[in-house]
Amino acid sequence: MNAPTPVRGPHARDAARADWIDERRREARAVLADVVHHSDHLVRLACNMLVQHGETEQECEDARILLVVIDARQSARSVQRRDQDGRGAQ
């Protein structure tokens, strides 16, 4: 039989993790505030961060919607490239 583990209060690592998440959240918001000047990859990372760790449900939902827009734009670019290369549907 396993011995019960004592209940402990918050550890320093929990506070450090919370600080780390807060800093990443601030960075993600900064990227999304200036989305035109950042790569799709970086925008996608910022959106994923806010989907998982956003403070409000609205913030999470807005990040999800932006992910859909980025994916749709990426698909349109790949179709354009195929058409320009002469590999489009015939």
Secondary structure, DSSP 8 states (H G I E B T S, - for coil): -----------HHHHHHHHHHHHHHHHHHHHHHTGGGS-HHHHHHHHHHHHHH-SSHHHHHHHHHHHHHHHHHHHHHHHHHHHHTT-S--
